[in-house]
Structures are given as structure tokens and as C-alpha cells.
């Protein structure tokens, strides 16, 4: 018998990572409406409040193939984003990671770096992953810089992966292996 999947709660210095709650609907809906965040992450489509509520119900239930955690500023209790391990593949011990921070006033303060570091630690140490990978667009140089600073290595480029406003954009593929994480963070 396998153990039930439990949503983690992770305490950092500036932030807390926790599962989504029904009471997060307005803050999460506003997060999804952040135009700049959507552009930087290549998100496409509009989300209604009803769709957002349905999504919250889905991701609030622990799953074996994903871990969705909200980024909460400890000083204010404000929900400012999410960090997600998805596409968890237990056979190959790999997963995709993604992050979004809402509002330019929350960017550049180290919240994203701390959230990524905490989620990488959870992925490598708790889930026993071997490889965590991501995709980032060249038009988001701040994210590329942060990922490289965290220790992600460039694996290659997926050409013309995103079509926005009549233009194709490449996606930079990056990953980190468990031994790289251990050498940097232990």
C-alpha cells in the first residue's frame, strides 16, 4: 500500500509555500490576470473567475504527478504567485518546474529565487527526483539570469515554440541534476 500524497507546507525566510485554499480565489484570479506575468511566462488565453475556481478545486487536491504551491509573503500574508512541480515522472525521477510572480512590485526582491530554491530542495530531497527541468523564453532575460544563478544548465533550444502577436519565439530548455543541486546547496 502506498502512502497518501500530502500537500507540503514549506517555511522560508521571506516566504511560505503552501497549497492553494478556496479563500485564495480572488488573489489567485488577480495573479492569473497579471498581463506582464502572462507575457513573461508565455501564458495564453483568458481565465474566468469560474474557470479559476474550478482550477483551484483541482490543484487543492494532492496528486502524484504535480505539486502546486502558492507563494505567500510572510510579513504580509499576501499571495504573490505560485511555484509548481508538474509532469512528475517517478519512473525517470524527473519533473518540470515553473514559477510565476504577480506584480512588478514583487519582482526583484528575491521571492522567486527563494521559492525556486525551496521547491528544488523539496523535489530533490523529498521526492527524490534526479532531474528537474524548465523552459524559459529569451524575451525574459531576468528569469534566464535567475535560473542560471540557481544552477540550471542550458540543455538546448526549442525553436519557434511559442507564437504570440504574429511572431514565433524560441524556448530555452534548462535543467538541474540532483548531484548539481547537492554540490550547490548542501
C-alpha positions in Angstrom: 0.0 0.0 0.0 1.4 3.4 -1.0 1.3 6.4 1.3 -1.2 9.1 0.6 0.1 12.2 -1.2 0.2 15.2 1.2 0.4 18.8 0.2 3.6 20.2 1.7 4.0 23.5 3.6 7.4 25.0 3.4 8.7 27.9 5.5 11.4 30.1 4.0 13.0 33.3 5.3 10.8 35.8 3.4 8.1 33.5 2.0 6.0 30.5 2.8 5.0 27.9 0.2 1.6 26.2 0.8 -1.2 24.6 -1.0 -4.0 26.7 -2.5 -7.1 27.4 -0.5 -10.6 28.2 -1.6 -10.2 31.6 0.2 -7.4 32.3 -2.3 -9.8 32.7 -5.2 -9.6 36.5 -5.6 -5.8 36.7 -5.1 -5.2 33.8 -7.5 -7.6 35.2 -10.1 -5.8 38.5 -10.0 -2.5 36.6 -10.3 -3.8 35.0 -13.5 -4.9 38.4 -14.8 -1.4 39.9 -14.4 -0.6 40.9 -18.0 3.1 41.3 -17.5 3.5 37.9 -15.8 1.5 36.3 -18.6 3.7 37.8 -21.2 6.9 36.8 -19.4 5.8 33.2 -19.0 4.2 32.8 -22.4 0.8 32.2 -21.0 -2.0 32.4 -23.5 -5.7 32.6 -23.0 -8.1 34.3 -20.7 -9.4 32.9 -17.4 -12.9 33.5 -16.0 -13.5 33.6 -12.2 -15.4 30.3 -12.6 -12.6 28.6 -14.5 -10.2 29.8 -11.8 -12.4 28.4 -9.0 -12.5 25.1 -10.9 -8.7 25.1 -11.2 -8.3 25.8 -7.6 -10.5 22.9 -6.7 -8.4 20.7 -8.9 -5.0 21.7 -7.6 -6.0 21.8 -4.0 -6.2 18.0 -4.0 -2.8 16.4 -3.7 -1.8 14.5 -6.9 1.1 12.1 -7.7 2.0 14.0 -10.9 2.1 17.6 -9.6 2.7 19.8 -6.6 1.2 23.3 -6.9 2.3 25.7 -4.1 1.3 29.3 -3.5 4.0 31.8 -2.7 2.9 33.8 0.3 4.9 36.8 1.7 5.4 36.0 5.4 5.3 39.7 6.6 2.0 40.5 4.9 0.3 37.1 4.2 -0.1 38.2 0.6 -0.4 35.6 -2.2 2.1 36.8 -4.8 2.5 33.8 -7.1 2.9 30.1 -7.5 5.7 27.6 -7.9 4.8 24.2 -9.4 6.4 20.9 -10.0 4.4 19.2 -12.7 4.9 16.4 -15.2 6.4 14.4 -12.3 7.7 11.1 -13.8 8.5 8.7 -10.9 10.0 6.1 -13.3 12.6 8.5 -14.7 12.7 10.6 -11.4 12.1 13.8 -13.3 9.8 16.8 -13.2 9.1 20.2 -14.8 9.2 23.3 -12.7 7.5 26.6 -13.3 7.0 29.8 -11.4 5.1 33.0 -11.7 5.3 36.1 -9.6 2.4 38.6 -9.7 3.1 42.4 -9.9 6.3 44.2 -10.8 6.4 45.4 -7.1 7.1 41.8 -6.1 9.8 41.1 -8.6 13.5 41.7 -7.9 13.1 41.1 -4.1 14.4 37.6 -4.0 10.9 36.0 -3.6 11.2 34.0 -6.8 14.8 32.8 -6.1 13.7 31.7 -2.6 10.6 29.9 -3.9 12.6 28.1 -6.6 15.3 27.1 -4.1 12.7 25.7 -1.7 10.8 23.8 -4.4 14.1 22.4 -5.8 15.0 21.2 -2.3 11.6 19.6 -2.0 11.9 17.9 -5.4 15.4 16.6 -4.9 15.3 15.8 -1.2 11.7 14.8 -0.5 10.5 13.5 -3.9 14.0 12.0 -4.6 14.0 13.4 -8.2 17.1 13.1 -10.3 16.3 15.8 -12.8 14.2 19.0 -12.7 13.8 20.9 -16.0 12.1 24.1 -17.3 11.6 26.2 -20.3 12.1 29.9 -20.5 11.8 32.5 -23.3 14.7 34.7 -24.4 12.5 37.7 -24.0 12.5 37.1 -20.2 16.3 37.7 -19.6 15.7 38.3 -15.8 14.3 34.7 -15.5 17.2 33.3 -17.6 19.7 35.0 -15.3 17.9 33.8 -12.1 17.8 30.2 -13.4 21.5 30.2 -14.3 22.3 31.8 -10.8 20.3 29.0 -9.2 22.5 26.4 -11.1 20.3 25.4 -14.0 22.3 24.3 -17.1 21.2 25.1 -20.7 20.2 21.9 -22.5 19.2 23.4 -25.8 16.6 25.5 -27.6 13.2 24.5 -28.8 12.9 26.6 -31.9 9.7 28.6 -32.6 8.0 27.1 -29.6 5.6 30.0 -28.9 3.5 32.0 -31.3 2.4 35.4 -29.9 1.2 38.5 -31.7 2.2 37.2 -35.1 5.7 36.2 -34.1 7.4 33.0 -33.2 9.7 32.7 -30.2 12.3 30.1 -29.2 12.2 28.4 -25.8 15.5 27.8 -23.9 15.5 24.4 -22.3 17.3 24.2 -18.9 17.7 21.5 -16.2 19.4 20.7 -13.0 20.5 17.3 -11.8 20.4 16.1 -8.2 24.2 16.0 -7.8 24.4 19.6 -9.2 21.8 20.6 -6.6 23.7 18.9 -3.8 27.0 20.5 -4.7 25.4 23.9 -4.7 23.0 23.7 -1.7 24.4 21.2 0.8 
